[in-house]
Amino acid sequence: MSHDHPLDHDHNRNHAQGGHSELSAVELRVRALESVLSAKGYVDAVALDLLIDTYQTKIGPRNGARVIARAWVDSRYRERLRRDATAAIAELGYGGRQGEHMIAVENTPQQHNLVVCTLCSCYPWPVLGLPPVWYKSAPYRSRVVREPRAVLAEFGVQLPAATAIRVWDSTAEVRYLVIPMRPGGTDTLDESELAALVTRDSMIGTALCHT
Ligand code: FE
């Protein structure tokens, strides 16, 4: 399977990166680069912050949360989402780079879904924004396949033994969105109130939704 990404093509370096100290070194280099570029007048720090904030909080996981809330209140939408996620997500106006071929996987009492990119950091940008640091880390990428239940426990998620865990490996072609289970006691909530319950991690599968 091809695994080249326009913006994330340096797989060897990603693989070489280990724990948080290495990532901090990368962050330091980014900060140093930003300082130099700002000092020379090539980039505007305020504009950069705005751009990052846009991906983290606006384009970011709030889009996915709206998709999930719609699926929770509208069973026909949920069916469309399960059948053709790319099209169903586009109905709400989201799409584009790193989200051209989406697959939605629905959590049930029988099966919990967990998303990873074992090779690097493939991630559905249009619905989740920028991937969190841990998603790109080597320990998550390798351990989630071998011992998903232990990894989930470290995220504070304890599933019943009877619930199977299925791990989905993202690629440059296919990106996954987890449809978390709707929490109980939410019958009176409207769609936007429900969307507020949907976290980024719940759509990766490393968290459950709670009221
Ligand atoms: Fe990847």
Boltz pocket constraint, residues with backbone or C-beta under 6 A from the ligand:
constraints:
  - pocket:
      binder: B
      contacts: [[A, 3], [A, 117], [A, 119], [A, 120], [A, 121], [A, 122], [A, 123], [A, 170], [A, 171], [A, 172]]
      max_distance: 6.0
